[in-house]
């Protein structure tokens, strides 16, 4: 699973899958605003959407954290 640690692939996933659809605003951004506003009326599918669209960003944060830990220890 070497691709999961490749910054270029993770950035591509974040910019495509993570933000799609782009108009009128990125889908994930709209869901985050909805949750920040209290998440009133959110159903299971909306939470699942956040998970799917946010997963590339979680992988990217994981990779950055691993790089920082490796830099400090080595």
Buried (B, 14 or more C-beta within 10 A) or exposed (E): EEEEEEEEBBBEBBEEBBBEEEEEEBBBEBBBEBBEEEEEEBEEEBEEBBEEBBBBBEBBEEBEEEEEEEEEEE
